[in-house]
Amino acid sequence: MCDEAALAALANDLSDAAVAELAALSLQETRARLQRMADPRMDHATLLREPHTLKGGARTVCATNLGNLAAALEERLRAGGAVSPVDIDTLETGFAVYAERIGRIAHAEVVAA
């Protein structure tokens, strides 16, 4: 889910171009984080940072659902849990939904300009 009202407010505060750049960077970083979280060799301290950083980054670019999914995983890891393939799949699905939505928004802004 993409909080479109918050995204519009962000674009108003910055610019459409700045938001598009921020979203592109976020998409790139999120892909890399998901790959790192899927690596079973990652130590717990490093692994714990990944969903924490993903949570903040997702919320910054108005990817509310992805941020909430990352927050839930972070809480579970802090309680001693582990990352499962289902967690990665769930995060990847949330990411794909956001990426598709932000792509449509960016395309609509290019067409409108």
Secondary structure, DSSP 4 states (H G I P E B T S, - for coil): ---HHHHHHHHHHS-HHHHHHHHHHHHHHHHHHHHHHT-TT--HHHHHHHHHHHHHHHHHTT-HHHHHHHHHHHHHHHTT----HHHHHHHHHHHHHHHHHHHHHHHHHHHH-
